[in-house]
């Protein structure tokens, strides 16, 4: 007996000349409809959780942005008030040092009106 015939005999089947020694099974393995449904439900739940985490992150950033906008408006209002106060305080000194103000003549009351 030759080596190849002993291998074929050891497998329990007789192989003819020019035949493939491997078998291919055409049976496809698939999951059932219940498994498909369970997998789809789990995937939908995971996508829902992902969506919720993104929405809550966006909302929390929205609250931070809103509080920063309010703080910016308050600081802008305070800045405007300080500019007005600064201009008011500087205007008195500017008027005193201006050329027309220095050319003014002080007038003493000459008489009083009596009823």
Secondary structure, 3 states (H helix, E strand, C coil): CCHHHHHHHHCCCCCCCCCCCCCCCCCCCCCCHHHHHHHHHHHHHHHHHHHHHHHHHHHHHHHHHHHHHHHHHHHHHHHHHHHHHHHHHHHHHHHHHCHHHHCCCCCCCCCCCCC
